[in-house]
Amino acid sequence: MIKIDKKITKYRVEKPEDRIAAEKAAAAVSAEAERRKESKVIWMHEKIERPDVLIGSTYKIKTPVSDHAMYVTINDIVLNEGTANEQRRPFEVFINSKNLDHFQWIVALTRIISAVFRKGGDVTFLVDELKAVFDPRGGYWQTGGKFMPSIIAELGYVIEKHLQFIGLLKRPEMDEDRKKLIEEKKAEYESRAKQTDAFAKSHFPDGAQLCLKCSTAAVVMMDGCMTCLSCGDSKCG
């Protein structure tokens, strides 16, 4: 209950549309305040000057098609440092190698990629573009059995790994059903490929030869004579 101490001079009945208009006005004011708040957030664009210090990560690429390794360094800039909108974005890339045969395209590629990084926006498309490059002479196999269609494609995988590290790309994750299936197939393969013959649990030294008398891999050189440690048979009698 509201007590009125003053004389009523005029009055107005509130209508439903008046309440809706008031809510819209309040929402507009809130949206404007949020826009002004976001306007202070610094986004990546080409006019941002390079700081004196950048955070960098270096990746080594060793391919069987070259005698010299390539070292890929990607430097990142930290935007809105110390705030809730802090973000780490790639700023420039450098590739170093002793192999001078690729010097021209290495310099050109690093400048183009760095320019794309500084342009801002979504730079993840570079990963798919680089990974789609194939060498007409054929690719190569990495250590571990992964096929690489070209050196440029491996550079794309390196950039993908770095973007996942700083959070611009999500790491691919398998669902639980697929993980369970892989574990079952792995256990099945290991049990099938596991050695189960008499030599699997031998108690005799490694490298022992097969005894022709007892058919046991227990023949070793002892005192200048081949002697079976299982049945005692000896070439010296």
Stockholm file with secondary structure:
# STOCKHOLM 1.0

chainA/1-237         MIKIDKKITKYRVEKPEDRIAAEKAAAAVSAEAERRKESKVIWMHEKIERPDVLIGSTYKIKTPVSDHAMYVTINDIVLNEGTANEQRRPFEVFINSKNLDHFQWIVALTRIISAVFRKGGDVTFLVDELKAVFDPRGGYWQTGGKFMPSIIAELGYVIEKHLQFIGLLKRPEMDEDRKKLIEEKKAEYESRAKQTDAFAKSHFPDGAQLCLKCSTAAVVMMDGCMTCLSCGDSKCG
#=GR chainA/1-237 SS CCCCCSCCCCCCCCCHHHHHHHHHHHHHHHHHHHHHHHHTSCCCCTTCCCCSCCEEEEEEECCTTCSSCEEEEEEEEEESTTSTTCEEEEEEEEEEESCGGGHHHHHHHHHHHHHHHHHCSCCTHHHHHHHTCCCTTCCEECTTSCEESCHHHHHHHHHHHHHHHHTSSCCCCCCHHHHHHHHHHHHHHHHHHSCCSTTTTCCSCTTCEECTTTCCEEEEEETTEEEETTTCCBTTC
#=GC SS_cons         CCCCCSCCCCCCCCCHHHHHHHHHHHHHHHHHHHHHHHHTSCCCCTTCCCCSCCEEEEEEECCTTCSSCEEEEEEEEEESTTSTTCEEEEEEEEEEESCGGGHHHHHHHHHHHHHHHHHCSCCTHHHHHHHTCCCTTCCEECTTSCEESCHHHHHHHHHHHHHHHHTSSCCCCCCHHHHHHHHHHHHHHHHHHSCCSTTTTCCSCTTCEECTTTCCEEEEEETTEEEETTTCCBTTC
//
